[in-house]
């Protein structure tokens, strides 16, 4: 286990193939030509899942994958799982007709960094833990996000790189607004990729 690369096999992709009476595995990364024999205990698990995989690929309830379309609802569901120990309030509204085209990792890491900017290193009790609010929607093929934390901990100076990324790479808009009582929030609009 010491030599496992940081990228998971599901990020680079793998193939599994029966060869010479043995189940073998290799990476879809063209730079990695390693082919290994799958251990017997793992073979048993793979054979157990083979029917489910066949059903996902060819069954009546199969769902075609469109690489360009980002499942924003799933993205926020995954964010919620990652930060389940924090006090997150995520709301997403969207319909199947309003799609957002973008890269999952870019948007995920962006939201992740905003959340981390609202989490302090101080000892937090349930009484003083900030509530992080993320209201997101897809409107006219734009991802619209209103982000705030109850204690207004997140400040633009902590997020210079992310704000620059939104504006220059994603061709989006971001503004930081302060309301009465020194409460602040970010208004973020990211257009779909062509």
JONORHU-V383867 format. One record per pair of residues at least 6 apart in sequence whose ideal C-beta (glycine too) atoms are under 7 Angstrom apart, sorted by the first residue. I is the first residue (numbers start at 1). J is the second residue. Records with the same first field share a line. If there is no record, write none. Layout:
I: J, J
This chain:
9: 27
12: 27, 28, 29
13: 28
14: 25, 26, 27, 28
15: 26, 28
16: 23, 25, 46
17: 24
22: 37
23: 38, 43, 46
24: 35, 36, 37, 38
25: 36, 38
26: 34, 35
27: 34
38: 46
56: 62
68: 101
69: 99, 101
70: 100, 101, 102, 104, 107
72: 92, 94, 100, 136, 138, 143
73: 92, 94
75: 104, 107, 108
76: 90, 92, 136
79: 90, 108, 111, 112
80: 88, 90
83: 115
86: 119, 132
87: 129, 130, 131, 132
88: 132, 134
89: 131, 132, 133
90: 134
91: 135
92: 136, 137
93: 137
94: 137, 138
98: 138, 139, 141
99: 141
100: 138, 141, 143, 192
101: 192, 193
102: 143, 190, 192, 193
110: 162, 165
113: 159, 162
114: 147, 154, 159, 162
115: 132
117: 154, 158, 159
118: 130, 132, 149, 153, 154
120: 153
130: 149, 150, 151, 153
131: 149, 150
132: 149
133: 148
134: 145, 147
135: 146
136: 143, 144, 145
137: 144
141: 191, 192
142: 189, 190, 191, 192
143: 190
144: 189
145: 188
146: 185, 187
147: 185, 186, 188
148: 184, 185, 186
152: 182, 183, 184
156: 163, 176
163: 174
166: 172, 174, 188, 190
167: 174
170: 190
171: 191
172: 188, 189, 190, 191
173: 189
174: 186, 188
175: 187
176: 184, 186
177: 184, 185, 187
178: 184
